[in-house]
Amino acid sequence: MIEKTTIPGEVLFVGAGPGDPELITLKGLKALQQAELVVYAGSLVNPALLDECRDDCVIHDSAPLNLGQVLELMIPAAQAGKRVVRLHTGDPALYGAIQEQMEALDAAGVNYRVIPGVTATFAAAASLKQELTLPGVSQTLVLTRMAGRTPVPATEDLRNIARIGGSLCLYLSVGMMDKLVSELLVGGIFTPQTPVAVVYRASWPDEKIVEGSLTDIAAKVEQAGISRQALVLVGEVLKARTQGVPEKSKLYDADFAHGYRDKL
């Protein structure tokens, strides 16, 4: 027996995943199927997911709404005992603007929970058939963005982040490729030969992948006509598909014992 995921009078923030409607979690899908009110991020969430809603579900696109208008939909519905889903793209915890919504729900005395989703970074890695943490190459993954209309703290300026090295995935930054490249090079770890992959609309039917290095990626992205809705992945791990893995994982090494396996 499938238990009810939603609870009357509660708001569920649900991660819809990166685009492919089959990449929503089972828990998120069940919440959507049980909802009586859905407020979804229409500019980014695949509308095919809305086909899973009940016939009597009230659905609102939040793209033309401001925060106050979104809350005016959710709070009265929850207070009236409705099952409410706020459907965000990817994972709600990453660039989801959910904290301000939860703060307002706290103030109104409305209960809420968060159901995580698949963020576009991992959909992009899947499309590239690329592991982002390779032994001897990178054990660190940084998810970040360049400053735009939303500022970035000074300590997180991209040239500072670039000093870490590792594998980088930049959101909301593909429209500033020339500046992105120059900031990464200033960090002193990445070089003009560092590989880069730009994944447009990861997991969507019109997905597009552009690959190059910090030397030529800006020109390639411009030629491809990509200016939004794309992730920029940077790091030496991207060489693995063509040059092989320099160091094998200890996890499955025959000479490596752990709590579940003895040495051969």
N, C-alpha and C positions, 0 to 999 in steps of 0.2 A: 504493500500500500504506500502510495506517495503522500508524504505529509505536506501540509500547507507550508509554503515558503513565506508567504506574506501573512501579516497579522493586521486585522482591522484597526484603523487609527494610527498606523505606522507608515513612515516613509522609508522606502528602500532605495538607496543609491546603487545603481547597477552598472557595471562595466559592460558595454556592448561588444567590446573587442575592437580590432583594428578596421574591420570592414566586411570581411567574409562573414555572413550571418551564422555559419556553422562554428565560428570561433567564440561565440558567447559561451559562458560556462553553463553546465546543466542547471545549477542553482539559479543563475541569472535568467535562464529561459523559463524556468518554472515560475519565477517571480513575475515575469512579463505575462505569462499565460493566466495568472491569477489576479492581475491588477484590475482595478476599476477606474483608475486614473493614471495615465502615463504622460509625463512631460519629457520629451526627448530632444536631444541636440540635433536638430534637423539638418544642419549644414554638414555634419560629419557621420552621423549614425546611418547605417544602411536601412532604408525604409522597408526592405523585405522583412526585417524583424517585426515590424508592426503587424504583419499578417498573423503572427502568433497570438495577438491580443484577442480577448473575448469580444463577441459582437457588440456587447453593451458597454465596452470600455470607452471612456472619454479620452481622446488623444489630443495633445497640444504640442506644436513645434515651438521650442524655446528660442530658435534663431532670431526672430524679430522682437523678442521680449527682453526687458531688463530684469535685474535681480528682484526688484520689488514686484513686478508682474508675475514672475515665476513663483514667488512665495505666496502671492495672492491666490494662485491656483492650488498649491500644495497644502498650505496650512488649513484653510477651511475644510478641504476635503478630508484631511486626516482627522481633524476635530469632529467631523461628522461620522467618523467610523469607516471611512473608505480605505481600501487597499491602494496605496500610492507608490508608483515607481518613477523615480527620476533617472532616466536612461542617458548615461554619458558615453562618449566614445572611449575606446581603449580601456584603461584602468582609471577609475575616478580619482585616485590619489595622486595622479601625475598630470599637472596642468589642467585639473578638472574644475577648479574654482568651487569646490564643495565645502571648504571650511567656512566660508561666509554664509552658505546656506544652512549648514549645521548649527552655526551660531544663532541664526534666527529661529531655527526649530527649537533649540534649547530655551530661548527666551519665551517662545510660545508654549513651552511644555509639551511639545510633540516628540514622541519617540521615533528613533530612526536607526537604521543599520546600513552597513556598506557591504556590497557583494563585489569582490574584486573581478577584474577582467584582464584579458590579454592586451598588453600595450604594444604599440606598433613596432617598437624596437625588436621584439621577438618574432613578430610576423615578418619583418624585413630580414632578420637573420635566417629565418626558415626559407624565405624566397631565394636568398643568396646561398643556401645550403652551407652555412658558415657558423662554426662555434666561435663565440666571442671571448672565451677565456681558455687560452692554450698554454700548456706547460712550457716554460722557457721563453714565452713570447709576451703574454699578458695574463695577469690574474686579477685585473681591475677593470671594471666597466663603469664609465661615467655617463650619466644621462643629464644633459644640460641644454642650454639654449643661449643664443646671443640676445643682447638687449635690443628691444624694439620699442613699441609703445609701452610695453611692460618692462620696467628697468630690471637690471640684474645687480645684486649687491657687488660693491667694488672688489671685494675679496674673491668673488666668483667670476671676475672678468675672464674672458676666454683665454687670454694669454697666460693668466695664472693657472687656469685649469690645464692648459696644454703642457705645463711644466711637470705634470703628473705622469704623462705618457699613457700607457695602457690602451684600452679600446674606448673610443668616444662615440656617442650617438647624440646628434644635435637635432632637437625639435625646433620648429618655427623659425628656421634660420636660412632655408635654401634661397630665399630672395636676397640674401646678402653674401653671396659666395666669395666675391673678391675680398671683402673685409674678413670673412671667416678664414680664408686661406692665409692672409697676412697675419692674423692674430695667432693662428696655430703655429706658424713658422717662427714667430717671435719667441714662443715658449722655449725653443732651443732643444726640444726632444724630437719633434717631428721634423722631417726634412722634405725637400721638394719631391723626393721619390716615394714618400709614404703613401701607401694605397688608400683610395677613398671609393666608397660606393654610395650613390644617391638612389634611394628607393622611393618612387612616387606612388602614392596610394597603395601601400603594401597590403596585399591579400585581396584587393578589389579586382574585378575583371579587366580593368584598364591599367593595371599596374605596369610601371615602366622602371627599368633599372639602367643606370648610367654608371660606368666604372672608369676609373683613371687614377691619377696621382694628384698630389697637391700642386703639381706643375700645370696640369691641363684640365682639372675637373671643372673649374669655373667656366671655361669656354665650352666644354662638352655639355654642361647643364644648360647654358644659354642656348646652344644650338638645338637641344632637345625641347626647348620651350617650357622648361619646368621652373616655376616661380613660387609655388606654394604646395601644401599638402604632401611634403616629401621629407624624408629623414636623411641626414648626412652621417654616414658611418666612416670612422677614420681609425686606422691602426694597422700594425704589422700583421695581425691575425688574418687580414684579408688576402695575404699572399699564400695562405696555406693550401687553397684549392688548386693553385698552379705550381707551387714549389714544394708541397709536402709539409708534414708536421715535423719540426726539427727535434722535438723531444716528446716521447710517448708518455701518456698519463701513467702515474703510479698505481692508479686504482685497479687496473687490470693486468699489471705487470706480474709475471709468474713468480718473481723473486720478492714480491711485496705482500706481506701478511697483514691481515687486519682481523677485526672481531668476527668476521663472517667467513674468512678463508685463510687456511694455512699456506705456507710456502710449498711449492712443488718440490 
